Amino acid sequence: MADTMSRNVRFNAMQAVLIDVGLILPTLIYEGLAENDIPRIYAEIGCNFVYYVYMSAIVYSVVMNLKGRKPNGLPIVSDAAEVMTGPF
């Protein structure tokens, strides 16, 4: 199936998977700290930060795709997606 999809489609799919997996880490940290009594303001700041980073990555990827360019400007995610997509 990978032979029939273009490299950009595979890159975008891999980048979407990696962005989604990246959401697991903040969730695990939050769940691990749930037993501690964290002030609500810090929890809200953390949740807002994760939301804004996630939405920024999605908007960036969509805008770059609509412009016809490859969205390879996300620092860690784009490099990992590039490696996992392969040279073909």
C-alpha positions, 0 to 999 in steps of 0.5 A: 500500500505504501507504494501507491501513496505519494511520499507527501501523503505518507509524511503527513500521515506519519506526522499526524500520528506523531503529533497524536502520540505527543499528546500522550506524554502531557496526559501521563504527567497530569495523571501522575500528578493528580494525586498531589494537590496542584493549585488549579492555576498551574493545572490550567496553565499546563492544559492551555499550553498543551492545547495551544501547542497542539492547535498550532501544530495542526494549523501550521500543517494544514496551512502548509499543505494548502500552500502546496508545501511540505510541513517540515517546520515542526522541530522534533516531529518533522525530523522523526516523520522524515526518518520514518517515511524513508527515502522513497 
